[in-house]
Amino acid sequence: MFTKSNKYDFDFVKENMMGPNSIKIFEEVSESLKLEKDMRILDLGCGRGLTSIFLAKEYDVIVFATDLWISATDNYERIKSMGLEDKIIPIHAEAHDLPFANEFFDAAICIDAYNYFGAEKII
Ligand SMILES: C[S@@+](CC[C@H](N)C(=O)[O-])C[C@H]1O[C@@H](n2cnc3c(N)ncnc32)[C@H](O)[C@@H]1O
């Protein structure tokens, strides 16, 4: 259990957590997902991008790390420091006004964030 997420430096994880350990939650969720290299994934409400980093590193997918409270620049600095700038695109956006085309993503994830905006219709 948690063989992937336990590999991550816990100080880095703790520094960037905004609630529960999102990479552990995602690792559990991922067991029911079929993720393949180069899939386009929306990480909605990604916060400081922990799950985006995890997705890019563990599954070699392209992640659109989208958040409202954390700026795209802040996330881009973290993404670059991990050498993942070719895999993760940081986006600052409101969940009800997303700047993406219909049918653009192969999958969307939302860890510990849906409860902030999910009561209102998104699309
Ligand atoms: C508790 S944090 C969780 C962040 C991240 N998913 C994690 O687990 O570490 C909730 C996130 O939801 C995002 N959020 C809240 N309301 C939002 C909205 N209307 N549109 C986009 N993101 C929103 C916030 O910006 C925040 O980063």
The ligand as a MOL file (V3000), in Angstrom:
LIG
                    3D

  0  0  0     0  0            999 V3000
M  V30 BEGIN CTAB
M  V30 COUNTS 27 29 0 0 0
M  V30 BEGIN ATOM
M  V30 1 C -7.9290 22.0990 0.4170 0
M  V30 2 S -7.2090 22.6870 -1.1020 0 CHG=1
M  V30 3 C -6.7110 21.1540 -1.8380 0
M  V30 4 C -5.6460 21.3580 -2.8550 0
M  V30 5 C -5.1050 20.0750 -3.5000 0
M  V30 6 N -6.0900 19.4030 -4.3190 0
M  V30 7 C -4.5700 19.1510 -2.4610 0
M  V30 8 O -5.2640 18.1790 -2.1260 0
M  V30 9 O -3.4630 19.4070 -1.9500 0 CHG=-1
M  V30 10 C -8.6470 23.1500 -2.0760 0
M  V30 11 C -8.2930 23.7970 -3.4050 0
M  V30 12 O -9.5060 24.0550 -4.1020 0
M  V30 13 C -9.3000 25.2070 -4.8950 0
M  V30 14 N -10.5660 25.8540 -5.2120 0
M  V30 15 C -11.5290 26.2690 -4.3560 0
M  V30 16 N -12.5410 26.8510 -5.0180 0
M  V30 17 C -12.2080 26.8140 -6.3320 0
M  V30 18 C -12.8430 27.2660 -7.5190 0
M  V30 19 N -14.0260 27.8710 -7.4690 0
M  V30 20 N -12.2130 27.0560 -8.6950 0
M  V30 21 C -10.9990 26.4380 -8.7440 0
M  V30 22 N -10.3450 25.9760 -7.6410 0
M  V30 23 C -10.9450 26.1730 -6.4570 0
M  V30 24 C -8.4590 26.1260 -4.0420 0
M  V30 25 O -7.7630 27.0430 -4.8520 0
M  V30 26 C -7.5740 25.1450 -3.2700 0
M  V30 27 O -6.2740 25.0650 -3.7720 0
M  V30 END ATOM
M  V30 BEGIN BOND
M  V30 1 1 1 2
M  V30 2 1 2 3
M  V30 3 1 2 10
M  V30 4 1 3 4
M  V30 5 1 4 5
M  V30 6 1 5 6
M  V30 7 1 5 7
M  V30 8 2 7 8
M  V30 9 1 7 9
M  V30 10 1 10 11
M  V30 11 1 11 12
M  V30 12 1 11 26
M  V30 13 1 12 13
M  V30 14 1 13 14
M  V30 15 1 13 24
M  V30 16 1 14 15
M  V30 17 1 14 23
M  V30 18 2 15 16
M  V30 19 1 16 17
M  V30 20 1 17 18
M  V30 21 2 17 23
M  V30 22 1 18 19
M  V30 23 2 18 20
M  V30 24 1 20 21
M  V30 25 2 21 22
M  V30 26 1 22 23
M  V30 27 1 24 25
M  V30 28 1 24 26
M  V30 29 1 26 27
M  V30 END BOND
M  V30 END CTAB
M  END
